[in-house]
């Protein structure tokens, strides 16, 4: 499959692509068992092609006990039976390619599942064994080793990161106990992941998304934080964090880049770093091709802060010649419609709470405007499944929550299940879905929105179609235009102008020859209403 022909623009398609995130478990159910699967995705490939995206990013579809939504991988070379088979995955990749859709798969290099063959062997082999050297096993502290070996907090709400096994040793897991961290100083760990990359590139995938890309390398001494923050330490201190953004990572990614280049494939990294200079290091020409833009994703609906985020994003990418990426939400983040309808429109994992009020109509209006904003910016854009349907965050009954973030927080964090509810393709709900669909989910159904000129689906189809066919989108420059307070206005090549009104009232449009698209209707006087965006041609 790797020798299938690619379009002529294959070399740099990723620089301006619109990429659709598929959370397989909730995308489409092909066999009626309540769980999304590859058969469901294959049946919906024409829908995705019609939507107008260029590539599909699949969250982990590998064999997994699903302790953390598939990010606890037991075998990278096997598709989880709940989703299908390796043969089906190969057919999906080929069928998508025939429709002009490239495939990106997820790799989770920081850890594996506790059901992975390596970890089972490590538990059986005992202390001091070569099998345990693939992980971070340590004796405990205290008189009988009854205390954890270190003080690192979990990525999930500060819970413990060490678990004791029956022979007395402890192992490190930055996430759940079911996700033991790998020892990236070990050559076997590095060789295995390089082989996994080749395995999927040989099957025709065009790229790999790297989960938790800044966490792999650890200080071999695993030193205590001793009260220091678990986030990246501020620049200029001269000190290196023991497990975040260590320089060793760049050697790993350079070796990966050589493999990707041999296949014409690309990487996108999940890199959360406040230091723009260190962030840009991951995007040097011999490392990762792109990285997610979390500053923009978490930014409130505020003109000044959005402009600052856009400017800083473009500035930090410019020195290494990498394209920016624009993301409004994903499988971990509160859905855009709900977030933009709240008093606090930003996003912070630590601030998530049950019962936060939201205004769905306001959130929807802002989400429509935000869609045009992101699709007009230079670089690549990611669309999370259901975003094109205007889905809100769902309230999951306490007894149905499955996300470990909820349980490891002691029940205070609602978790991420609310953005992972199965998509409504028709008004008829899924049969016994793995997460319950709200009673009003049918009102968002794709078949109801199809053909409705005012629907969110029509807006996305129209915008993505213009982005692909009309001049001025994708790569190229961005120049800010003079605008009233609370308004974002910028020019792109070929006379394209985007205006987003975040002010308190309607505003006149700048001079233009044509109006290409508006997120909501202009008012009776032809003014641009509040929380509305337009694309103009001058």
FITORTI-458239 format. One record per residue: x, y, z of N, C-alpha, C in turn; residue in one letter. Coordinates in steps of 0.1 Angstrom, whole numbers, plus 5000, padded with zeros to 4 digits. Example, Ala and Ser with C-alpha at 12.3 -4.5 7.8 and 13.67 -1.06 7.14 Angstrom:
<recs>
513249435078512349555078513249675078A/512849785071513749895071512950005079S/
</recs>
This chain:
<recs>
500849885000500050005000500850135000X/502150125005502950245006503350304993X/503150224982503650274969502450334961X/501250344967500150414960500550554957X/500150604945500450744941499750844950X/500450954952499951064960499751184950X/498851274954498651394946499951474944X/500051554934501251624931501751714942X/500851764951501251854962501651774975X/501951644974502151564985503251614994X/504251674989505451714997505051815008X/504151905005503852005016502352015019X/501551905017500151915019499851945033X/500651905043500451925057500552065061X/501152155054501352285058500052365058X/499052335050497852405049496652315050X/496752195054495652095054494552125064X/493352085061492252075070492151935074X/492351905087492451765092491351735102X/490651635100489451595108489851485118X/489651515131489951415141488851315143X/489151185142488151085143488451005157X/487551015166487550935178486750815175X/487350705171486750595165485550535174X/485750535186484750475195483450545195X/483450665191482250745191481850805177X/482550765167482250825153481050765147X/481150635143480050565137480050425140X/478950365143478750225147478350135135X/479250055130478949975118478249845121X/478349795133477749665136476649665146X/476249785151475149805160475349755174X/476549755179476849705193477049825202X/476849945197476950065206478350125207X/479250065200480650115199481050145185X/481550265183482050305170483150205165X/483250195152484250095147484750135133X/485650065128486250095115485250075103X/484349975105483249965095482450085094X/482150145106481350275106482050385100X/483450395102484150505095484150485080X/484450355076484450335061483150375055X/482050345061480750375056480550525055X/481250605063481050755064482150825056X/483050755049484150825042483550925032X/482550885024481950985015481551115022X/480951105034480551225042481851315045X/482951245049484151325052484751385040X/484651315029485151375016484351495012X/483051485013482151595010482251705019X/482651685032482851795041483951885036X/484951825030486051905024487351905031X/487551805040488851795047489851725039X/491151735042492251675035492751555041X/492551535054493151415060492351385073X/492551265078491851215089492851175100X/492751225112493551185123492751095132X/493250965134492550865142493250865156X/492450885166492950855179493150705180X/493850655191494350515190493250415188X/493550325178492550225174493250085177X/494250085185495049965188494449875199X/494949755200494449675211494749745224X/493649745233493749825245492649785255X/492949775268491949755278491049875280X/491349995273490550115274490450175288X/491550155295491550225308491650375307X/492250425296492250565293491950595279X/490750545275490250575261491050525250X/491850425252492750375241494150425242X/494450525250495750575252496650485261X/496150375264496850265271496950145261X/498050145253498150055242498849925246X/498149815243498649685246499449625234X/499149665222499849615210499549705198X/500649775193500549865182500249805169X/500449675168500349605155499049535154X/498149555163496849485163495749595166X/494649585158493549675160492649605171X/492149695180491249635190490049575184X/489749455189488549385183487249455183X/487149545193485949635194485749725181X/486949755175486949845164487049765150X/487649645150487749575138489049495137X/489649495125490849415123491849495116X/493049445115494149515108493849515093X/493249415088492849415074491849525071X/490849545080489949655079490649795079X/491649805088492349935089493049955075X/493649855070494349875057493349915046X/492149855046491149885036490750035038X/490550075051490150205053491150305048X/492450285051493450375046493450385031X/493250275024493250275009491950345004X/490850315010489550375006489550525008X/490150565019490250705022491150775012X/492250715009493150764999492550784985X/491750684982491050694969490050804968X/489650854980488750974980489551104983X/490851094983491651214985491851244999X/491651155008491851175023493051095028X/493951165033495151095039494851055053X/495650965059495450915072496550945081X/496250985093497251015104496850925116X/497750855121497550765133498150825145X/497750775157498250825170499250725175X/500350785180501350705187501450755201X/501550675211501650715225502950665231X/504050735229505350675232505750685247X/505050775255505450785269505250655277X/504150585273503850475282503150365273X/502850245279502050145273501050105283X/500250005279499249945288499949855298X/499349835310499849735319499549595314X/498749585303498549455297499449425285X/500349525282501349505272502249385275X/502749315265503549195268504849235276X/505449345273506649385280506349405295X/505249465298505049495312504649365320X/503849285313503549155320504849075322X/505749075313507049005314507849075326X/507849205327508549275337508049235351X/506749225353506149185365506549045369X/506648955359506948815362508448805365X/509248885358510748865359511348905373X/510749005379511249045392512349155392X/512649205404513649315405514949285399X/515549385393516849375387516949305373X/515749265368515749195355515849285343X/516349235332516349315320514949355316X/513949275319512649315315512149435322X/512549455335512149575342512949695338X/514049675331514849795327514149865316X/513149815310512349885299511449985305X/511249975319510350075326511150145337X/510450215345511050275357510650215370X/511250105373511050035386512050085396X/511550105408512450155419512050085432X/512950065442512550035455511950155462X/511050125472510350235479511250295490X/510750395495511350465507510750415520X/511350455531510850405544511550275548X/511250235560511950125566511749995558X/510549975553510249855545509949885531X/510349995526510050035512508550065510X/507850105520506450115519506050255514X/506950345512506650475507507150495492X/506350565484506750585470508150635468X/508850605457510250645455510350795452X/509350855448509450995444508151075446X/508251205443507051295446506451355434X/506651295422506151355410504551335410X/503851435407502351425406501951375392X/500751315392500251265380499751375371X/499751355358499151445348497651455350X/497051365358495651365360495351415374X/495251555376494851615388495751585400X/497051565398497951555409497951435417X/497251325412497251195419498651135419X/498751025426500050955428500550895414X/501850895413502450845400503250715402X/503250655414503950535417502950425422X/503150305417502350195422503250085426X/502950025438503749915443503249775438X/504149695434503849555429504149455441X/503649335440503749235451505149215456X/506149225448507549195453508149315460X/507349425461507849535469508349655461X/508749635448509149745440507949835436X/508349955431507350045426507650075412X/506550115404506850155390506150295388X/506750365378506350505375505250505365X/504250595367503250615357502750755358X/503050845348502650985349501150995347X/500550895342499050895340498450795350X/497650705345497050605354497950495357X/497650415368498550295371498450195360X/497450205351497350105340498250155328X/499050265330499850315319501250335324X/502050225326503450235330504350315320X/505150405325506050485317507150395312X/507550415299508650345293509950425297X/511050345297512350405299513050435285X/513050555281513450595268515050605267X/515750575278517150565278517550425272X/516550335272516850195268516750175252X/517750125246517750115231516650025226X/516249935234515149845229513849925227X/513550015237512350105236512450185223X/513650245221513750325209513550245196X/514250135195514050045183512650005181X/511949965191510549925190509650035184X/509850155189508950255183509350295169X/510650285166510950315152510350205143X/510350085148509749975140508249995139X/507550045149506150065149505850175138X/506650285138506450385127506550325113X/507550235111507750175098506550085095X/506050015105504849925103503750005097X/503350125103502250195098502550275085X/503750325084504050385071503950285060X/504350165062504250065051502850035048X/501950065057500450045054499850165048X/500550265045500050375038499650495045X/499850505059499550625066500450735062X/499950855062500650975057501351055069X/500951015081501451095092501151025106X/501851075116501751025130501551145139X/500551135147500451235158501051175171X/501851255178502651205189502051255202X/501451165210500851205222501851235233X/501551335241502451375252503851385248X/504151455237505451445230506651505239X/506351585249507351645256507651575269X/507151455271507251385284508151255284X/508551215272509251085271510451065280X/511351165278512751155284512651195299X/513251125308513351145322514751155327X/515051235337516251235344516451095350X/517551025347517750885351517650875367X/517950985374517850975388516450995394X/515551025385514151055389514051135402X/514751255402514851335414513451395418X/513251415431512051485436511951625431X/510651665429510451805426510651895438X/510451835450510651905462509952045463X/508652045459507952165460507952245447X/508752215437508752285425507552245416X/507252335407506052305399506152185390X/505052115388505052005379504852045364X/504652175362504652225348506052265344X/506252295331507552335327508052445335X/509352445339509852555347510152675338X/509952795344510152915336511452925329X/511552985317512853005310513753095318X/515053075316516053155322516553115336X/515953005341516352955354517652875353X/518052825341519252745340519052605345X/517852565349517652435354516752355345X/516852225345516152145336515052055343X/513852055339512851985345513151835344X/512851755355513251615354512451525344X/511251575339510551485330509751565319X/509951695318509251775308510251845299X/510151825286510951905277512451895279X/512951775280514351745282515051745268X/516251785268516951795255517151655249X/517151555256517251415250516151385240X/515051455241513951435232514251465218X/515151555216515451605202516251495194X/517051415201517751305195516751205190X/515751175199514651075195513951125183X/513551245183512751295171513551315159X/514851335160515651335148515651205141X/515851095149515850965144514450925138X/513350975144512050955138511951025125X/512451145124512251225112512951165100X/514051095102514751035092513850915086X/513150845095512250745090511050805083X/510450905088509350965081509751025068X/510851085067511351135054511451025043X/511850905047512050795038510650755032X/509650785039508250745035507450865030X/507950985031507251105027506151125037X/506351095050505251105060505651225069X/504651265077504851375086504451345100X/504851435109504551425124503851555128X/502951535138502351645145502551615160X/503151695168503351665182502351735191X/502051665201501251725212502251785222X/502551915221503651975228502952095236X/502852085249502352195257503552265264X/503952375259505152445265504852595265X/505152665276504952815276506052885270X/507252825269508452895264508452875248X/508252985241508052975227509352935220X/510552975226511752935219511952785221X/511652735232511852585234510852505226X/509652565225508552495217509052485202X/509652595197510052605183511152495180X/511952455190513052365188512452225183X/511252195187510652065182510352075167X/510252195162509852215148510952255139X/512152225143513352255134513252155122X/513852195111513652115099513951965100X/514751925110515051785111514351715122X/513251775127512551715138511051705134X/510151755142508751735139508251845128X/507251805120506751895110505852005116X/505051965126504152065132503852015146X/503152105153502752075167501452155169X/500652095178499352155182499552295189X/498652385186498652515191497652525203X/498152495215497252495227496952635232X/497852725229497552865234496352915227X/496152895215494952935208493752865212X/493852725214492752645218492152695232X/493052725241492552765254492252915256X/492452985245492253135246490753175248X/490453265256489053305258488553385245X/487253395244486653465233486753615236X/487953665233488253805236489153855225X/488853965218489554005206491054035209X/491354105220492754135223493554005226X/492953915233493753795237493853705225X/492853695217492953615204493953665195X/494053805193495053855185496453835190X/496653845203497953815209498353675207X/497353585208497653435206498053415192X/497353475182497653455168499053505165X/499353625170500553695167501753605173X/501553565185502653485192502853355185X/501753295181501853165174502653175161X/502253275153502953295140504453335142X/504653415153506053455156506953335160X/506353245168507253135173507453035162X/506553025152506852925141507752985130X/507753115129508553175118509953145118X/510753145129512153125128512552985123X/511652885124511952745120511152715107X/510452805102509752785089508652685090X/508052655102507052555104505652625103X/504652555098503352615097502652605111X/501852705113501052705126499852605124X/499352565135498152485135497052555144X/495852535140494752605147493752505151X/493452505164492552395170491552465179X/490252435178489352495188488952395199X/488952265196488752165206489252025202X/489251935211489551795207488951695217X/489451575217488851475226489151495241X/489951585244490251615258489651745263X/489051825255488751965258487251985256X/486652065266485252105265484852155251X/483752105246483352145232483152295231X/483452345219483552485217482152555220X/481052495215479752555217479452585232X/479852485240479552495254480552595261X/481852595257482852675263482552825260X/482252855247481952995243480653045248X/479852965254478553015260478653035275X/479853025281480053045295480653185298X/480553215311481153345315482653345313X/483253225316484753215313484853125301X/485253195290485253125277486553055274X/487553065283488853005281488752855285X/489852785285489852645289491152625298X/490852555309491952515318491452385325X/492352285323491952155329491652165344X/492352255351492252265366490952335369X/490352405360489052475363487852405360X/487952285354486752205350485952175363X/484552185362483752155373482352125368X/481652045377480252015373479352135375X/478352145366477252245368477652385363X/478652395355479052525350477952575340X/477252685343476252725334476752775320X/475952755310476252795297475052845289X/475252925279474152975270474452915257X/473652805253473952735241473752825228X/472752915228472652995216473753085214X/474253155225475453235224476653155220X/476853045227477952955223477952915209X/476852885204476752845190477052955180X/476553075183476853185175478353215175X/479053215186480453235187481253125180X/480753005182481452885176481452895160X/480352945155480252965140481253075136X/481353185144482353285140483753235142X/484053155152485353105155485753005143X/484852935138485152845127485652925115X/485053035111485553115100486853185104X/487053225116488353275121489453175119X/489353055124490352955123490652915109X/489652895101489752855087490452955078X/490453085083491053195075492453215079X/492953155089494353185094495353105086X/496553155085497653085077498052955084X/498152845077498652725083497652615082X/497752515090496852395090495752415101X/494552345099493552355109493052215112X/492652195124492052065129490652085133X/489751995129488351995132488051865140X/487551875152487251765160485851715156X/485651585155484451525150483251585159X/482151615152481051675158481051825159X/482251885157482352035156481552085145X/481652015133480852055122479352045123X/478951975134477551965137477052055148X/478052135154477752225164477352155177X/477952035180477551965192478052035204X/477252045215477652095228478351985236X/478852025247479351925257478151855263X/478251725264477051655270477351635285X/476251635293476351605307476151455309X/477151395314477151245316476651215330X/475651125331475251085345476451025352X/476551055365477651015373477950865372X/476850785372477050645371477550595357X/477550675347478050635334479350695330X/479950775339481250835336482350725335X/483250735325484250635324485650695324X/485750825323487050885322487850875335X/489150825335489950815347490250955353X/490151065345490351195351489351225362X/488151175360487051195370487451115383X/487750995382487950915394489250945401X/490350985394491551025400491551155406X/490451235403490251365410489451355423X/489051235426488151215437486751255434X/486351255421485051285417484651435415X/485651515416485451665414485451705400X/486351645392486451675378485451595370X/484651665361483651585353484251495343X/485551515340486251435330485951475316X/486451395307486351435293485351355285X/484551275291483451205284482451285277X/482251405282481151495277481451535262X/482751535258483051565244483251445236X/483051325242483251205235482051115232X/480851185234479551115232479451075217X/478950955214478750915200477951025192X/478451035179477851135170476451105166X/475551195165474151175160474151185145X/474151065138474051065124472551085119X/471651035127470251045124469551075137X/468251115137467551135149467351015157X/467550895151467450765158468750745166X/468750735179469950715187470650585184X/471950585187472650455187471950355196X/472150225192471650115201472650095212X/472150125225472950105237474350155235X/474450285233475850345231476750335243X/478050325241478950315252478950435262X/478550545256478250665264476850715260X/476050755270474650785266474550915258X/473750915248473451035240472351115247X/472451245248471351325254470151315246X/468951335252467651315246467551405234X/468151525234467951625223469051605212X/469751495213470951475203470451475189X/469151425187468651415173468551545166X/468351655174468251785168469551825161X/470651765165471951795158472251695147X/471451605144471751495135472151545122X/473151475116473751515103472751505092X/471851415092470851405082469851525082X/469551575094468651685096469351815091X/470651825093471451945089471751945075X/471851825069472151815054471151895046X/471651995038470752065030470052185036X/470252205049469752325056470752435054X/470452545047471352645044471852715057X/471152705068471552775080472252685090X/472452565087472952465097474452485098X/475052435109476452435112477152355101X/476552235098477152145088477352225075X/476352295070476452365058477452475059X/477552545070478652645072480052585070X/480252465077481552405076481852355061X/480852295055481052245041481352365032X/480652475033480852585025482252655028X/482552665040483852725044485052645040X/484952515042486052425038486152415023X/485052425016485152425001485752554996X/485452665002486052794998487552795001X/487852735013489252735017490152655008X/489552555002490252464993490352534979X/489252594974489152634960489452784958X/489252864967489353004965490753054969X/491253164963492553214966492653284980X/493853284985494053364998494053285010X/493653155010493653075022494952985023X/495052915034496252825035497452905039X/498552885031499752955034499753095030X/500853165033500953305029500853395041X/500853525038500953625048499553655055X/499753725067498553785074498953925078X/498054015074498354155078497054215085X/497354265097496254315105495754445099X/494454465099493754585094493254675105X/493154805103492554895112491154855115X/490754845128489354805131488954865144X/487654875147487154925160487654835171X/487554885183487954805195486954685196X/487554565199486854445200486554375187X/487254425176487054365163488454315158X/488454195152489654135145489454155131X/490354215124490254225109491654205103X/491754115094493054085088492954055073X/493954085066494054055051494953935049X/494453855039495253745034495553765020X/496353685013496653704999495353704990X/495553754978494453764968493253844972X/493453944980492354024984491353974994X/491753865000490853795010490953875024X/489753905030489753975042488853895052X/489253885064488353825074488153925085X/486853945089486454035100485653955110X/486053965123485353895133484954005144X/483654015146483154115155482954065169X/483854095178483654055192483354175201X/482954285195482554405202481154395207X/480654505213479354505220478154535211X/478454555198477354595189477654575175X/476754595165477054585151478054685146X/478754645135479754735129479554735114X/479954845107479954845092481054755087X/480854695076481854615069482854705062X/484054665061485054745053484654745039X/485254825031485054825016485454695010X/484554645002484854514996484054494983X/484454404974483854384962482854264963X/483054174972482054064974482154004988X/481053954992480953885005480953735002X/482053665006482153525003481253445013X/481353475026480653395035480553465048X/479353445055479153505068478753395078X/479253405090478853295100477453315104X/476853435104475453455107475053575098X/473753595096473253695087473653835092X/473853925082473954065085472654115090X/472654225097471454285102470754355091X/469554415094468754475083469454595077X/470354655084471154775078472354735071X/472654605070473854555064475054555073X/474854575086475954575095476354435100X/477554415104478054295110477654285124X/476754185128476354185142477454135151X/477254145164478154095174478253945173X/479553895176479853755175479553695162X/479953765151479753715138481053745130X/481353655121482553665112482153665098X/482953735089482753735075484053715068X/483953655056485053655046484653745035X/485553835031485253935021486353925010X/486053964998487053984988487054134984X/488254194985488354334982488754364967X/
</recs>
